[in-house]
Amino acid sequence: MQLTVDSLRARCYEAHFFGLGFIQVKLDRGNRVHFYHPDLPAFVEEPHDHRYWFVSEVLRGVLRNYIYELDEGGDPVLVEYETCTADSEEEIPDPEEGGLVYLGQFDTAAGSGYYMPVDTFHRVKPLYEHGPCVTFLRRGDVVKQFARVIRTGEEPVCPFSRPIPDSKLWEMVEDCLRQ
């Protein structure tokens, strides 16, 4: 698929600002395009895992991943459980204490990608000195009820709490594709 604003608008079923610092264009249940633009308001992304595995291909720019694990000998942290099902009546487990260990980081540049297993804790940061970052993400089936987030002292913020008007959202997508 040729990535243009018109082709994305025609194919997507949802596009929104995901408050962790990117615009998410959902093409279908498992495929998304993420746009990291330096003008997007973003807050600190805390280490987290996912309810599914995913493969991410960097189409433009450079994305840095920081990898962590929970281990008794690590820095004390609070582990909270989250679900993306906003209207869910599921009972979310109580937070747990754990130890966080930083394992390392890797950069993924345009033309390459990476696989992220379901239980791997990570956080990402686009390297804007290389311009905006665009990634294509293919996710697997949901295999666990809750994702986990490591609270690092920041006040938790819902990633959907800071909407961006559609016109501005698509303007930033176009800017990412143009550069």
C-alpha positions in Angstrom: 0.0 0.0 0.0 1.3 3.4 -0.9 1.3 5.6 2.2 -0.5 8.8 1.5 -3.0 10.7 3.5 -5.7 9.8 1.0 -4.9 6.1 1.0 -4.8 6.0 4.8 -8.1 7.9 5.1 -9.7 5.5 2.7 -8.5 2.4 4.4 -8.5 3.3 8.1 -11.4 2.6 10.4 -10.0 4.8 13.2 -7.3 7.5 13.6 -6.5 9.2 16.8 -3.8 10.8 18.9 -2.4 8.2 21.3 -1.2 10.3 24.2 2.1 8.4 24.6 3.4 10.5 21.8 2.1 9.2 18.4 -0.8 9.3 16.1 -2.3 5.8 15.5 -4.1 5.0 12.3 -5.8 1.6 12.6 -6.2 -0.1 9.2 -7.9 -3.2 10.6 -7.9 -5.3 13.8 -4.2 -6.2 13.6 -2.5 -3.5 11.4 -1.7 0.0 12.4 0.5 2.8 11.2 2.1 5.0 14.0 3.3 8.6 13.3 5.7 10.2 15.7 5.9 13.9 15.1 8.0 16.3 17.2 5.1 18.8 17.6 2.9 16.2 19.3 2.3 16.7 23.0 3.6 13.7 24.8 4.1 12.6 28.4 6.6 10.1 29.8 6.0 6.6 28.5 6.5 4.2 31.3 7.8 0.6 30.8 4.9 -1.6 29.9 4.2 -4.9 28.2 1.3 -5.8 25.9 -1.6 -8.2 25.8 -0.3 -9.5 22.4 3.0 -9.9 20.5 3.7 -7.5 17.7 6.1 -6.8 14.8 7.0 -3.2 14.1 8.7 -2.1 10.9 10.2 1.4 10.8 9.2 3.1 7.5 10.8 6.5 8.2 13.1 7.8 10.9 14.6 6.0 13.9 12.9 4.5 17.0 14.7 3.6 20.2 13.4 0.8 22.4 14.4 0.5 26.1 14.0 -3.1 27.5 13.4 -4.0 31.1 12.5 -7.1 33.2 11.0 -7.6 36.6 13.5 -9.2 39.1 13.5 -9.2 42.9 17.0 -7.5 42.9 15.9 -4.5 40.8 14.8 -1.0 41.7 11.5 -1.1 43.7 8.5 -0.3 41.5 4.7 -0.6 41.4 3.3 -2.9 38.7 -0.3 -2.0 37.7 -2.6 -3.9 35.4 -4.5 -2.2 32.5 -6.9 -3.1 29.8 -7.8 -1.2 26.7 -11.4 -2.1 27.0 -12.8 1.1 28.3 -16.3 -0.1 29.0 -15.1 -3.4 30.5 -16.6 -4.6 33.8 -13.6 -6.9 34.3 -12.1 -6.6 37.8 -8.5 -5.3 37.4 -6.1 -7.0 39.8 -4.5 -5.0 42.6 -1.1 -3.4 41.9 1.9 -5.5 42.9 5.4 -4.5 44.1 8.3 -5.7 42.0 11.9 -4.9 41.1 12.7 -3.3 37.8 16.0 -4.1 35.9 17.1 -2.2 32.9 18.5 -4.6 30.3 19.5 -2.3 27.5 18.3 -0.5 24.4 18.3 -0.8 20.6 17.6 1.5 17.7 15.6 0.5 14.7 16.0 2.6 11.6 13.9 2.9 8.4 14.0 -0.3 6.4 14.3 -2.6 9.5 12.0 -3.8 12.2 11.7 -5.8 15.4 9.5 -8.3 17.2 8.2 -7.6 20.7 7.0 -10.7 22.7 3.9 -10.3 24.8 5.6 -10.2 28.2 8.6 -8.0 27.4 8.6 -4.7 29.2 9.7 -1.8 27.0 9.2 1.9 26.2 10.0 3.7 23.0 11.4 7.1 22.0 11.6 8.5 18.5 15.0 10.0 17.7 13.8 13.3 16.1 17.3 14.3 15.1 16.6 11.9 12.2 13.2 13.5 11.5 9.7 12.3 12.2 9.3 8.5 12.7 6.7 6.3 10.9 6.1 2.7 11.8 3.9 -0.1 10.6 2.8 -2.4 13.3 1.3 -5.9 12.9 -0.1 -7.3 16.2 -1.0 -10.8 17.1 -4.1 -12.0 18.9 -4.8 -10.9 22.4 -3.4 -13.7 24.6 -3.8 -12.3 28.1 -6.5 -10.2 29.8 -4.3 -7.3 31.1 -1.2 -5.5 30.1 1.2 -4.4 32.9 2.6 -0.9 33.4 5.6 -0.1 35.6 4.8 3.1 37.6 7.9 5.2 37.8 6.5 7.9 40.0 4.7 9.8 37.2 1.0 10.4 37.6 -0.9 7.9 35.4 -2.6 9.5 32.4 -5.0 7.8 30.0 -3.4 7.7 26.5 -6.7 8.9 25.0 -7.3 11.9 27.3 -5.8 14.5 25.1 -7.6 14.4 21.7 -6.3 16.3 18.7 -8.8 17.7 16.1 -9.0 15.6 13.0 -7.7 18.3 10.7 -4.6 18.8 12.8 -4.1 15.1 13.2 -4.1 14.5 9.4 -1.9 17.6 8.8 0.8 16.0 11.1 0.4 12.7 9.3 1.0 14.4 6.0 4.0 16.2 7.4 5.5 12.9 8.6 5.0 11.4 5.1 6.4 14.4 3.3 9.8 14.5 5.1 
